[in-house]
């Protein structure tokens, strides 16, 4: 087992993430730290890093290094973006850090930054196309993706900090300033003809994360999850109008907006608004993964090809981290899928049921790592909070609810989540939960005894015939405990016999 530290020296903040990497290639975040140094702030009209900013950055890096040493991190990847790469005295900063900390800083180009943004996103979201946008403090990256590959990319030399300084966005943004900023952004974005027709907009960076958090607070959204959160262009416009009508001090009262972004947030919102206007995009998907995750996946995958299946890769990583009995988990999934495949005419398949059931089946026992007793309840919480990449938020809730039902007769859905589930989706969850419960019973001895399942059914009953290596008495008796709940959900009697 090894530990990897990734440091991102950005124009607004410097961030450290520490990963624990197992021999099997699975990883987990064990610590994270950030500091708003604002290297991208200009103290003069020149692109020069001030001594004060360089000393402040060195102090932050020293604190990061101390944490890495305490946690026995041996490998550290440290990169710097626009604020350092454009500075005429960048070598002085690099030498300062090397001399004081013996830390090597790699200055990445704008194109490299765009690629790492893409690589972090493409390995954690099941999207095949879209326009990726990363708004930093001093630069903005746009990446066009199609077929999960980069088609085009560009790095623009302005971001949230530079726009705030250029147009004095700290206070209430008046109509004249709005028009001037709009003209400036329109001039630059119109030159990028390949952004036309792209959709959706995939947002990376702190500004997008704040937008998602504000929108969730306004809507009283039941999940506090940034990654793969989705909002409309109308929601973005509402946030834009609200923020621009307030001074920097008043913006501190906005729930979800970081206090260190109140003065630079209008610039980022303006960029997004203009891109939406030019492209006609009406949906924004927020990625919690970007440059740092791109560096991580490059390190893990040892090449520059994205994973073939985001969900499968994520589930394997989670199973390894929780040290699950994977033979049992995969047997339960195999049987659950056989049941689902033969009964799917009785189950709504509108919400990617295959992936929902797969997630629930493979992770249904993860709660045992907390306690065997009531582990279905622990599994519910853990699935919701384990960063399962490749599922929408609705699919994630459905998978967690299905796992919750694998050891209980109740069919109620937790109150906070009913608000984003339809009655049809709730019924689908209940049906999948029953199938998962039967599938687990069919591997009750966790030895793969049952090797095949065949179903015959009519309007009155469902008959399941199982093929087994030895008499499946225990498995059948355990599965028949669902008789009452099966009747309630499927409106049929259930019969199970060995073949």
C-alpha positions in Angstrom: 0.0 0.0 0.0 1.3 3.4 -0.9 0.2 7.0 -0.5 0.2 9.7 -3.1 0.0 13.5 -2.6 -1.2 15.7 -5.4 -0.8 19.5 -5.1 -2.5 21.9 -7.4 -1.1 25.4 -7.3 -3.9 27.4 -8.9 -4.5 31.1 -9.4 -7.1 31.3 -6.6 -6.2 28.5 -4.2 -3.6 25.9 -3.6 -5.0 22.4 -2.8 -3.6 19.1 -1.6 -5.3 15.8 -1.9 -3.8 12.6 -0.3 -4.7 9.2 -1.8 -4.1 5.8 -0.4 -3.4 3.3 -3.2 -3.7 -0.4 -2.7 -1.6 -3.0 -4.6 -4.8 -4.0 -6.5 -5.0 -0.4 -7.9 -7.9 0.7 -5.8 -7.7 4.1 -4.1 -9.3 6.2 -1.5 -8.9 9.8 -0.4 -7.6 10.0 3.2 -7.0 13.7 3.5 -7.5 17.0 1.7 -6.4 20.5 2.4 -6.7 23.9 0.7 -5.7 27.5 1.1 -6.9 30.6 -0.7 -3.6 32.2 -1.6 -4.7 34.0 -4.7 -1.4 33.9 -6.7 -3.4 35.3 -9.6 -4.1 38.6 -8.1 -2.2 41.4 -9.7 -0.7 44.1 -7.5 0.4 46.0 -10.6 -0.3 45.9 -14.3 2.6 43.4 -14.7 2.4 39.6 -14.7 4.6 39.4 -11.7 4.3 37.2 -8.6 4.7 39.5 -5.6 7.2 38.5 -2.9 4.3 38.5 -0.4 2.3 36.1 -2.6 5.3 33.8 -3.2 6.1 33.7 0.5 2.5 33.0 1.4 2.4 30.2 -1.2 5.7 28.7 0.2 4.2 28.8 3.7 1.1 26.9 2.4 3.3 24.3 0.6 5.4 23.9 3.8 2.2 23.1 5.7 1.2 20.6 3.0 4.6 19.0 3.1 4.4 18.6 6.9 1.1 16.9 6.6 2.5 14.6 3.9 5.4 13.7 6.1 3.2 13.0 9.1 1.0 10.7 7.0 4.1 9.0 5.4 3.4 10.1 1.9 6.4 9.2 -0.3 5.3 10.4 -3.7 4.1 14.0 -4.3 3.0 15.3 -7.7 3.0 19.1 -7.7 1.7 21.2 -10.6 1.2 24.9 -11.2 -1.3 26.5 -13.6 -2.0 29.9 -15.2 -0.8 32.3 -12.4 2.6 30.8 -12.3 3.0 29.9 -16.0 2.2 33.5 -17.1 4.4 35.2 -14.5 7.6 36.7 -15.8 9.4 35.8 -12.5 8.1 32.2 -12.4 11.6 30.8 -12.2 12.2 32.8 -9.0 9.1 31.1 -7.4 10.2 27.7 -8.6 13.7 28.2 -7.2 12.3 29.5 -3.9 10.2 26.4 -3.3 13.0 24.1 -4.4 15.5 25.8 -2.1 13.2 26.0 1.0 11.2 22.7 0.6 13.1 20.6 -1.9 9.8 20.3 -3.8 9.7 20.1 -7.6 6.9 22.1 -9.2 5.9 21.2 -12.8 4.3 24.1 -14.7 1.7 22.7 -17.0 0.6 24.4 -20.2 -3.0 25.5 -20.8 -3.5 22.5 -23.2 -2.2 20.1 -20.5 -4.6 21.7 -17.9 -7.5 21.2 -20.3 -6.5 17.6 -20.9 -6.2 16.8 -17.1 -9.7 18.4 -16.6 -11.1 16.1 -19.3 -9.3 13.0 -17.9 -10.5 13.6 -14.4 -14.1 14.1 -15.6 -14.3 11.3 -18.2 -13.2 8.7 -15.7 -15.9 9.6 -13.2 -19.0 10.6 -15.3 -20.8 8.3 -17.7 -21.0 10.9 -20.4 -20.0 10.5 -24.0 -20.2 14.1 -25.2 -20.4 17.6 -23.9 -18.6 21.0 -23.5 -16.3 20.9 -20.5 -15.6 24.3 -18.8 -13.1 24.9 -16.0 -13.1 28.4 -14.6 -10.0 29.1 -12.6 -8.7 32.3 -11.0 -6.7 33.4 -14.0 -7.7 31.1 -16.9 -10.7 29.4 -18.4 -10.4 26.0 -20.2 -13.0 24.8 -22.7 -12.9 21.3 -24.0 -15.2 19.7 -26.6 -15.7 16.0 -26.0 -17.3 13.5 -28.4 -17.3 9.7 -28.1 -15.5 10.2 -24.7 -12.5 11.7 -26.5 -11.2 15.2 -26.8 -12.2 16.8 -30.1 -10.9 20.3 -29.4 -9.7 22.4 -26.4 -8.5 25.9 -25.6 -7.2 27.8 -22.6 -8.2 31.4 -22.3 -6.1 33.9 -20.2 -8.8 35.1 -17.9 -10.8 33.7 -15.0 -12.8 34.7 -11.9 -10.0 36.7 -10.3 -8.8 38.6 -13.4 -12.4 39.4 -14.4 -13.2 40.7 -10.9 -10.1 43.0 -11.0 -10.7 44.2 -14.6 -14.4 45.1 -14.1 -14.5 45.8 -10.3 -17.1 43.1 -9.5 -16.6 43.3 -5.7 -19.7 45.5 -5.2 -23.2 45.5 -6.7 -22.8 45.0 -10.5 -24.6 47.8 -12.3 -26.1 47.6 -15.7 -23.2 49.4 -17.4 -20.6 47.0 -15.9 -22.8 44.0 -16.9 -22.8 45.2 -20.5 -19.1 45.9 -20.7 -18.3 42.5 -19.2 -20.8 40.8 -21.5 -19.2 42.5 -24.6 -15.7 41.4 -23.4 -16.7 37.8 -22.9 -18.8 37.6 -26.1 -15.9 38.9 -28.1 -13.6 36.1 -26.8 -16.1 33.2 -26.8 -17.4 34.0 -30.3 -14.0 33.3 -31.7 -14.4 29.6 -30.6 -16.7 28.4 -33.3 -16.5 24.7 -32.3 -18.5 25.3 -29.1 -21.6 25.8 -31.1 -24.1 22.9 -30.8 -22.2 21.2 -28.0 -24.3 19.9 -25.0 -24.5 19.6 -22.1 -22.2 22.0 -20.3 -20.0 20.1 -17.9 -18.6 22.4 -15.2 -15.4 21.9 -13.3 -13.8 24.0 -10.5 -14.8 25.9 -7.3 -17.2 28.3 -9.0 -19.3 25.5 -10.4 -19.2 23.6 -7.1 -20.5 26.7 -5.4 -23.3 27.1 -8.0 -24.4 23.6 -7.4 -24.4 24.1 -3.6 -26.4 27.3 -3.9 -28.9 25.7 -6.2 -29.3 22.7 -3.8 -29.8 25.0 -0.9 -32.5 27.0 -2.8 -34.3 23.9 -3.8 -33.9 22.1 -0.5 -32.4 19.2 -2.4 -32.2 16.0 -0.3 -28.6 15.1 -1.3 -25.5 17.1 -0.4 -23.5 15.7 -3.4 -21.7 17.9 -5.8 -20.5 15.3 -8.4 -23.1 14.8 -11.2 -25.5 17.4 -9.8 -27.6 18.9 -12.6 -29.3 22.2 -13.0 -31.0 24.1 -15.8 -29.9 27.3 -17.6 -32.9 29.0 -15.9 -31.6 28.1 -12.4 -28.2 29.5 -13.4 -29.8 32.7 -14.6 -31.6 33.1 -11.3 -28.4 32.7 -9.3 -26.7 35.2 -11.7 -29.4 37.8 -11.1 -29.4 37.2 -7.3 -25.6 37.5 -7.0 -25.1 40.6 -9.2 -27.7 42.5 -7.1 -25.6 42.1 -4.0 -22.4 43.6 -2.7 -19.5 41.4 -1.8 -20.4 41.7 1.9 -24.0 40.9 1.2 -23.1 37.8 -0.8 -21.6 36.3 2.3 -25.2 35.6 3.4 -25.9 33.4 0.4 -26.2 29.8 1.6 -23.7 27.6 -0.3 -21.3 30.4 -1.5 -17.8 30.1 0.0 -16.8 33.3 1.9 -13.5 33.5 0.0 -15.4 33.7 -3.4 -17.8 36.5 -2.7 -15.8 39.1 -4.7 -14.9 36.9 -7.7 -18.1 34.9 -8.1 -19.9 37.3 -10.5 -17.1 37.0 -13.1 -17.4 33.2 -13.1 -21.2 33.4 -13.4 -20.9 35.9 -16.3 -18.7 33.5 -18.2 -21.1 30.7 -17.8 -24.1 32.8 -18.8 -22.4 34.0 -22.0 -21.4 30.4 -23.0 -25.0 29.2 -22.4 -26.3 32.2 -24.5 -23.9 31.4 -27.4 -24.5 27.6 -27.4 -28.1 27.3 -26.5 -27.2 24.7 -23.9 -30.0 24.3 -21.3 -28.4 21.8 -18.9 -25.3 22.1 -16.6 -23.8 19.0 -15.1 -21.3 19.6 -12.3 -18.2 17.5 -12.1 -16.5 17.1 -8.7 -13.5 15.8 -10.6 -11.0 17.9 -12.5 -7.3 18.5 -12.8 -6.2 16.7 -9.6 -8.3 13.7 -10.4 -6.9 13.8 -14.0 -3.4 13.6 -12.5 -4.5 10.7 -10.3 -6.0 8.6 -13.1 -2.9 9.2 -15.2 -0.9 7.8 -12.3 -3.3 4.8 -11.8 -4.0 3.8 -15.3 -0.4 4.2 -16.6 -1.7 5.5 -19.9 -3.9 8.2 -21.4 -6.9 6.1 -22.3 -10.1 6.5 -20.2 -11.6 3.6 -18.4 -14.0 1.6 -20.6 -16.9 1.6 -18.1 -17.0 4.3 -15.4 -19.6 2.5 -13.2 -17.8 -0.9 -13.3 -14.4 0.7 -12.5 -16.0 2.7 -9.6 -17.8 -0.4 -8.1 -14.6 -2.5 -8.3 -12.7 0.3 -6.5 -15.4 0.5 -3.7 -15.5 -3.3 -3.3 -11.8 -3.4 -2.9 -11.7 -0.6 -0.4 -14.5 -2.2 1.7 -12.8 -5.6 1.4 -16.1 -7.2 0.4 -16.6 -10.9 -0.3 -16.6 -10.3 -4.0 -17.3 -13.9 -4.9 -20.5 -13.7 -3.0 -21.3 -10.2 -4.3 -20.9 -11.3 -7.9 -22.9 -14.4 -7.4 -25.8 -12.4 -5.9 -25.6 -10.0 -8.9 -25.6 -12.9 -11.3 -28.7 -14.4 -9.8 -30.4 -11.0 -9.4 -29.8 -10.3 -13.0 -31.3 -13.6 -14.1 -34.4 -12.8 -12.0 -34.6 -9.3 -13.4 -34.0 -10.4 -17.0 -36.9 -12.9 -16.9 -39.3 -10.6 -15.0 -38.4 -7.3 -16.6 -41.7 -7.0 -18.4 -43.2 -6.6 -14.9 -40.6 -3.9 -13.9 -40.3 -0.5 -15.4 -37.0 -0.2 -17.1 -37.0 3.6 -17.7 -34.4 4.5 -15.0 -31.5 2.3 -16.0 -32.7 -0.5 -13.8 -29.8 -2.8 -14.8 -27.2 -0.4 -13.4 -29.3 0.3 -10.3 -29.7 -3.4 -9.5 -26.1 -4.1 -10.3 -24.9 -1.4 -7.8 -27.2 -2.6 -5.1 -26.3 -6.3 -5.6 -22.5 -5.8 -5.6 -22.6 -3.4 -2.6 -25.5 -4.8 -0.6 -23.2 -6.1 2.1 -20.9 -3.1 2.4 -22.6 -2.1 5.7 -21.1 -5.1 7.4 -17.9 -3.1 7.7 -19.7 -1.1 10.3 -21.8 -3.8 11.9 -23.4 -7.1 10.7 -26.5 -6.2 12.7 -28.8 -3.9 10.6 -26.1 -3.9 8.0 -28.7 -3.2 5.3 -29.3 0.2 6.9 -25.5 0.9 7.0 -25.3 -0.2 3.3 -27.9 2.3 2.4 -25.9 5.2 3.9 -22.6 4.0 2.6 -23.9 3.6 -1.0 -25.2 7.2 -0.9 -21.9 8.5 0.4 -19.3 6.3 -1.3 -19.0 8.4 -4.5 -20.4 5.8 -6.9 -19.3 7.2 -10.2 -21.4 6.5 -13.3 -24.9 6.9 -11.7 -27.1 9.9 -11.7 -28.3 11.1 -8.3 -31.7 9.5 -8.8 -30.1 6.2 -9.8 -27.8 6.4 -6.8 -30.8 6.9 -4.4 -32.6 4.0 -6.1 -29.6 1.7 -5.7 -29.2 2.6 -2.0 -32.9 2.0 -1.4 -32.8 -1.4 -3.2 -29.9 -2.4 -1.0 -31.8 -1.3 2.1 -34.7 -3.6 1.2 -32.6 -6.7 0.9 -33.0 -7.6 4.6 -36.4 -6.2 5.6 -40.1 -6.6 5.0 -40.8 -2.9 5.0 -41.3 -1.2 1.6 -41.3 2.5 2.7 -38.9 4.9 1.0 -37.0 7.3 3.3 -39.0 10.6 3.4 -36.3 13.1 2.2 -35.8 11.1 -1.1 -39.5 10.6 -2.0 -39.5 14.2 -3.3 -37.4 13.4 -6.3 -38.9 9.9 -7.0 -42.1 9.3 -8.9 -44.6 6.7 -7.7 -43.5 4.4 -10.6 -39.9 4.7 -9.5 -40.8 3.9 -5.9 -42.6 0.7 -7.1 -39.6 -0.2 -9.2 -37.3 0.1 -6.2 -39.6 -2.2 -4.2 -39.7 -4.8 -6.9 -35.9 -4.7 -7.3 -35.5 -4.9 -3.6 -37.5 -8.1 -3.5 -35.5 -9.6 -6.3 -32.2 -8.7 -4.5 -33.5 -10.4 -1.3 -34.3 -13.6 -3.2 -30.9 -13.5 -5.0 -29.1 -13.2 -1.6 -31.1 -16.1 -0.2 -30.1 -18.1 -3.2 -26.5 -17.7 -2.1 -27.2 -18.1 1.6 -24.2 -20.4 2.1 -22.0 -18.1 0.0 -20.7 -21.1 -1.9 -22.3 -20.6 -5.3 -24.5 -23.6 -4.9 -27.3 -22.4 -7.1 -26.0 -22.1 -10.7 -29.1 -21.3 -12.7 -32.6 -19.8 -12.3 -35.6 -20.3 -14.6 -38.9 -18.5 -14.2 -42.4 -19.2 -15.4 -45.2 -16.8 -14.5 -48.7 -15.9 -15.3 -51.2 -13.3 -13.9 -51.6 -15.3 -10.7 -48.2 -16.8 -9.8 -44.4 -16.8 -10.3 -42.7 -20.2 -10.3 -38.9 -20.2 -9.9 -36.9 -23.4 -10.7 -33.3 -23.5 -9.5 -30.5 -25.7 -10.6 -28.0 -26.5 -7.9 -24.9 -28.6 -7.2 -26.4 -30.0 -4.1 -29.9 -29.9 -2.5 -30.8 -26.2 -2.2 -33.1 -26.7 0.8 -31.6 -23.9 2.9 -31.6 -21.5 0.0 -35.2 -22.2 -1.0 -36.5 -21.9 2.6 -34.7 -18.7 3.1 -36.0 -17.2 -0.2 -39.6 -18.2 0.6 -39.5 -15.8 3.5 -40.4 -13.1 0.9 -43.9 -14.7 0.2 -45.9 -12.0 1.9 -43.9 -9.0 0.6 -43.7 -10.6 -2.9 -47.6 -10.8 -3.0 -47.8 -7.2 -1.8 -45.5 -5.9 -4.5 -46.0 -8.2 -7.5 -49.6 -9.2 -6.8 -48.7 -12.9 -7.4 -47.9 -15.9 -5.3 -44.4 -17.2 -5.5 -43.3 -20.8 -5.7 -39.7 -22.0 -5.6 -38.5 -25.5 -6.3 -35.3 -27.3 -7.2 -35.0 -28.8 -10.7 
